[in-house]
Amino acid sequence: MIIVMKPKARQESIERIKNLIEENGLQAHISAGHEVTIIGVIGDKARLKEHNLAIYDEVDKIVDVTESYKLANKKFHPEPTIVKVGNVTIGGGTAVIMAGPCAVENRDQLLTTALEIKKYGAHILRGGAYKPRTSPYSFQGLEEEGLSYMKEAREITGLPVVCEVTSLEAIESAVKYVDMLQIGARNMQNFYLLKEAGKTGMPVLLKRGLSATIDEWLNAAEYIIAAGNPNVVLCERGIRTFETATRNTLDISAVPVIREKSHLPIIVDPSHAAGVRAYVKSLSMAAIAAGADGLMIETHPDPSKALSDGPQSLSFDQFEDMMAALKPLVELMGKKM
């Protein structure tokens, strides 16, 4: 449940309620807005049944929260969350563009890509050093060697970097090199991995699972936040349906639904959704129009030679064209690039 305090409630009244909650073995999560403070109660609310909280000084009302996710819930945290990744903020007035290759293949490939995407306005460099692939014989990534190239690219370009992690060992390596950890679609419900990512305190990009409902996705985010890390960005990357014309089906409705249900920022990955580079530009524009806080775009110096996901990767010329097309739409939506 949540306890809504009256406008301009005094700090001592808020502390009195918080102490009462904690004395009964529950957790109190305080969200202070411009006018109203909300106290979220996490745990067995039956422990408070002897206390009529509604009559306490400066309590406005008590609201039950029926959803299983609490910390990711907009009812607990009405103000939008802003996540800082290096010198970039996600969830504010900027449409953040993450771009780069699906897999880090070598130093030259990554550095060339980093310089090109920065030239055309990208904010964050993405790249895979650990690649969970459907086939065990596919390229699995360069691991720590790839991470070192990402760190070098950041030092040269100033772009923050994000990389997927697939295990505790990968997390322990990645935190030394990158600015943001990514939990991929296949690991969205790897609850151990979610908790370990949460313990780092680093920003986490959480992709939606291939067949996950939005509630399951938000509960996965709850694991990260409950581990003490509020810096979560959600990423819609398409879900598996009966349709075969695209690799996945981009659930564009997920953007406004998340806006309604959660305070967490949401970006869209049209590359994995489409699986076809010809559709990426249109889907990117649809995502921005729907209110997404940004995009994750796969780019490669020579997509025809990419070791991973070449068919959905944009060339640098295509990336430049897409960025030019996005700019007026982003401005129309009241944001900047």
SULQUIKA-V838132 format. One record per residue. RES is the residue in three letters. PHI is phi in whole degrees, 0 to 359 (* if undefined). PSI is psi in whole degrees, -180 to 180 (* if undefined). Layout:
BEGIN
res=RES phi=PHI psi=PSI
res=RES phi=PHI psi=PSI
END
This chain:
BEGIN
res=MET phi=* psi=168
res=ILE phi=232 psi=148
res=ILE phi=249 psi=116
res=VAL phi=265 psi=118
res=MET phi=277 psi=157
res=LYS phi=291 psi=154
res=PRO phi=307 psi=137
res=LYS phi=62 psi=31
res=ALA phi=300 psi=142
res=ARG phi=289 psi=150
res=GLN phi=299 psi=-37
res=GLU phi=294 psi=-32
res=SER phi=291 psi=-40
res=ILE phi=296 psi=-44
res=GLU phi=295 psi=-35
res=ARG phi=297 psi=-44
res=ILE phi=293 psi=-44
res=LYS phi=301 psi=-46
res=ASN phi=296 psi=-39
res=LEU phi=299 psi=-44
res=ILE phi=299 psi=-49
res=GLU phi=290 psi=-32
res=GLU phi=295 psi=-23
res=ASN phi=263 psi=16
res=GLY phi=81 psi=18
res=LEU phi=249 psi=170
res=GLN phi=257 psi=142
res=ALA phi=246 psi=124
res=HIS phi=247 psi=115
res=ILE phi=261 psi=127
res=SER phi=239 psi=108
res=ALA phi=263 psi=113
res=GLY phi=269 psi=-175
res=HIS phi=296 psi=-37
res=GLU phi=246 psi=-41
res=VAL phi=239 psi=139
res=THR phi=257 psi=134
res=ILE phi=245 psi=134
res=ILE phi=248 psi=114
res=GLY phi=272 psi=136
res=VAL phi=253 psi=122
res=ILE phi=244 psi=123
res=GLY phi=131 psi=-167
res=ASP phi=281 psi=102
res=LYS phi=292 psi=-12
res=ALA phi=298 psi=-24
res=ARG phi=293 psi=-15
res=LEU phi=258 psi=8
res=LYS phi=296 psi=-23
res=GLU phi=280 psi=-9
res=HIS phi=249 psi=121
res=ASN phi=273 psi=88
res=LEU phi=297 psi=-26
res=ALA phi=296 psi=-22
res=ILE phi=266 psi=-3
res=TYR phi=290 psi=152
res=ASP phi=303 psi=127
res=GLU phi=69 psi=17
res=VAL phi=275 psi=127
res=ASP phi=273 psi=-54
res=LYS phi=199 psi=163
res=ILE phi=247 psi=130
res=VAL phi=235 psi=127
res=ASP phi=283 psi=141
res=VAL phi=248 psi=114
res=THR phi=274 psi=-23
res=GLU phi=291 psi=148
res=SER phi=286 psi=-25
res=TYR phi=273 psi=133
res=LYS phi=247 psi=-55
res=LEU phi=293 psi=-29
res=ALA phi=274 psi=0
res=ASN phi=275 psi=135
res=LYS phi=296 psi=-26
res=LYS phi=295 psi=-33
res=PHE phi=281 psi=-28
res=HIS phi=218 psi=78
res=PRO phi=298 psi=-30
res=GLU phi=284 psi=136
res=PRO phi=300 psi=140
res=THR phi=278 psi=136
res=ILE phi=251 psi=124
res=VAL phi=251 psi=127
res=LYS phi=262 psi=124
res=VAL phi=239 psi=103
res=GLY phi=60 psi=-124
res=ASN phi=262 psi=15
res=VAL phi=246 psi=139
res=THR phi=249 psi=136
res=ILE phi=247 psi=127
res=GLY phi=110 psi=3
res=GLY phi=257 psi=-136
res=GLY phi=267 psi=10
res=THR phi=247 psi=135
res=ALA phi=277 psi=104
res=VAL phi=278 psi=129
res=ILE phi=252 psi=116
res=MET phi=260 psi=131
res=ALA phi=212 psi=156
res=GLY phi=151 psi=-178
res=PRO phi=283 psi=153
res=CYS phi=302 psi=-46
res=ALA phi=233 psi=139
res=VAL phi=284 psi=117
res=GLU phi=261 psi=-37
res=ASN phi=195 psi=172
res=ARG phi=297 psi=-49
res=ASP phi=298 psi=-42
res=GLN phi=301 psi=-45
res=LEU phi=288 psi=-45
res=LEU phi=295 psi=-40
res=THR phi=299 psi=-45
res=THR phi=298 psi=-45
res=ALA phi=301 psi=-45
res=LEU phi=294 psi=-39
res=GLU phi=290 psi=-46
res=ILE phi=292 psi=-33
res=LYS phi=295 psi=-40
res=LYS phi=302 psi=-33
res=TYR phi=263 psi=5
res=GLY phi=108 psi=8
res=ALA phi=293 psi=152
res=HIS phi=254 psi=-30
res=ILE phi=224 psi=139
res=LEU phi=267 psi=125
res=ARG phi=254 psi=151
res=GLY phi=187 psi=144
res=GLY phi=259 psi=118
res=ALA phi=262 psi=-24
res=TYR phi=238 psi=117
res=LYS phi=242 psi=103
res=PRO phi=286 psi=113
res=ARG phi=246 psi=151
res=THR phi=299 psi=-41
res=SER phi=262 psi=135
res=PRO phi=292 psi=-11
res=TYR phi=264 psi=-5
res=SER phi=282 psi=161
res=PHE phi=302 psi=126
res=GLN phi=258 psi=-1
res=GLY phi=102 psi=162
res=LEU phi=270 psi=-4
res=GLU phi=56 psi=-129
res=GLU phi=296 psi=-31
res=GLU phi=300 psi=-44
res=GLY phi=296 psi=-38
res=LEU phi=298 psi=-38
res=SER phi=295 psi=-36
res=TYR phi=293 psi=-36
res=MET phi=294 psi=-42
res=LYS phi=298 psi=-42
res=GLU phi=296 psi=-41
res=ALA phi=298 psi=-39
res=ARG phi=297 psi=-43
res=GLU phi=295 psi=-34
res=ILE phi=281 psi=-42
res=THR phi=260 psi=-22
res=GLY phi=84 psi=1
res=LEU phi=282 psi=129
res=PRO phi=299 psi=157
res=VAL phi=234 psi=146
res=VAL phi=233 psi=139
res=CYS phi=217 psi=143
res=GLU phi=288 psi=142
res=VAL phi=240 psi=146
res=THR phi=236 psi=-5
res=SER phi=200 psi=170
res=LEU phi=298 psi=-39
res=GLU phi=297 psi=-40
res=ALA phi=295 psi=-40
res=ILE phi=298 psi=-46
res=GLU phi=299 psi=-34
res=SER phi=282 psi=-46
res=ALA phi=297 psi=-36
res=VAL phi=297 psi=-18
res=LYS phi=276 psi=-12
res=TYR phi=236 psi=-33
res=VAL phi=248 psi=171
res=ASP phi=257 psi=-16
res=MET phi=210 psi=137
res=LEU phi=263 psi=142
res=GLN phi=246 psi=131
res=ILE phi=257 psi=116
res=GLY phi=283 psi=171
res=ALA phi=303 psi=-40
res=ARG phi=290 psi=-19
res=ASN phi=250 psi=12
res=MET phi=303 psi=-33
res=GLN phi=249 psi=27
res=ASN phi=275 psi=87
res=PHE phi=295 psi=-32
res=TYR phi=297 psi=-45
res=LEU phi=295 psi=-40
res=LEU phi=300 psi=-45
res=LYS phi=295 psi=-40
res=GLU phi=293 psi=-38
res=ALA phi=296 psi=-38
res=GLY phi=298 psi=-37
res=LYS phi=293 psi=-22
res=THR phi=290 psi=-27
res=GLY phi=78 psi=-4
res=MET phi=282 psi=155
res=PRO phi=303 psi=141
res=VAL phi=234 psi=128
res=LEU phi=263 psi=115
res=LEU phi=253 psi=110
res=LYS phi=278 psi=148
res=ARG phi=286 psi=138
res=GLY phi=294 psi=158
res=LEU phi=302 psi=-32
res=SER phi=231 psi=24
res=ALA phi=276 psi=140
res=THR phi=284 psi=166
res=ILE phi=294 psi=-38
res=ASP phi=296 psi=-40
res=GLU phi=296 psi=-40
res=TRP phi=298 psi=-46
res=LEU phi=291 psi=-32
res=ASN phi=291 psi=-32
res=ALA phi=295 psi=-42
res=ALA phi=299 psi=-34
res=GLU phi=301 psi=-37
res=TYR phi=301 psi=-43
res=ILE phi=293 psi=-46
res=ILE phi=293 psi=-40
res=ALA phi=295 psi=-23
res=ALA phi=280 psi=3
res=GLY phi=103 psi=13
res=ASN phi=237 psi=104
res=PRO phi=276 psi=-2
res=ASN phi=271 psi=70
res=VAL phi=245 psi=132
res=VAL phi=242 psi=129
res=LEU phi=273 psi=147
res=CYS phi=226 psi=112
res=GLU phi=280 psi=123
res=ARG phi=230 psi=20
res=GLY phi=92 psi=147
res=ILE phi=239 psi=160
res=ARG phi=278 psi=124
res=THR phi=229 psi=-170
res=PHE phi=283 psi=-13
res=GLU phi=287 psi=137
res=THR phi=245 psi=-3
res=ALA phi=291 psi=-26
res=THR phi=236 psi=162
res=ARG phi=298 psi=-45
res=ASN phi=223 psi=177
res=THR phi=252 psi=117
res=LEU phi=291 psi=119
res=ASP phi=271 psi=83
res=ILE phi=294 psi=-24
res=SER phi=292 psi=-17
res=ALA phi=299 psi=-30
res=VAL phi=296 psi=-56
res=PRO phi=293 psi=-30
res=VAL phi=295 psi=-45
res=ILE phi=298 psi=-40
res=ARG phi=303 psi=-36
res=GLU phi=283 psi=-37
res=LYS phi=266 psi=-29
res=SER phi=225 psi=158
res=HIS phi=268 psi=-5
res=LEU phi=285 psi=144
res=PRO phi=291 psi=153
res=ILE phi=226 psi=133
res=ILE phi=241 psi=171
res=VAL phi=233 psi=139
res=ASP phi=251 psi=93
res=PRO phi=285 psi=-18
res=SER phi=294 psi=-50
res=HIS phi=288 psi=-30
res=ALA phi=295 psi=-48
res=ALA phi=279 psi=-48
res=GLY phi=74 psi=2
res=VAL phi=225 psi=121
res=ARG phi=298 psi=-28
res=ALA phi=296 psi=-21
res=TYR phi=263 psi=-10
res=VAL phi=296 psi=-43
res=LYS phi=299 psi=-48
res=SER phi=296 psi=-43
res=LEU phi=293 psi=-34
res=SER phi=297 psi=-43
res=MET phi=294 psi=-38
res=ALA phi=296 psi=-40
res=ALA phi=295 psi=-44
res=ILE phi=295 psi=-42
res=ALA phi=297 psi=-31
res=ALA phi=282 psi=-11
res=GLY phi=107 psi=15
res=ALA phi=297 psi=149
res=ASP phi=277 psi=-5
res=GLY phi=170 psi=-174
res=LEU phi=222 psi=154
res=MET phi=239 psi=116
res=ILE phi=240 psi=130
res=GLU phi=275 psi=128
res=THR phi=228 psi=153
res=HIS phi=206 psi=143
res=PRO phi=301 psi=-34
res=ASP phi=213 psi=86
res=PRO phi=307 psi=-29
res=SER phi=293 psi=-19
res=LYS phi=249 psi=9
res=ALA phi=296 psi=141
res=LEU phi=280 psi=-12
res=SER phi=211 psi=125
res=ASP phi=58 psi=40
res=GLY phi=301 psi=-42
res=PRO phi=300 psi=-23
res=GLN phi=257 psi=-2
res=SER phi=274 psi=141
res=LEU phi=272 psi=145
res=SER phi=285 psi=170
res=PHE phi=296 psi=-38
res=ASP phi=297 psi=-41
res=GLN phi=292 psi=-37
res=PHE phi=295 psi=-43
res=GLU phi=300 psi=-44
res=ASP phi=297 psi=-43
res=MET phi=296 psi=-43
res=MET phi=296 psi=-39
res=ALA phi=295 psi=-38
res=ALA phi=289 psi=-32
res=LEU phi=286 psi=-31
res=LYS phi=305 psi=-51
res=PRO phi=294 psi=-31
res=LEU phi=291 psi=-43
res=VAL phi=301 psi=-44
res=GLU phi=295 psi=-38
res=LEU phi=297 psi=-32
res=MET phi=277 psi=5
res=GLY phi=81 psi=20
res=LYS phi=239 psi=-179
res=LYS phi=229 psi=164
res=MET phi=250 psi=*
END
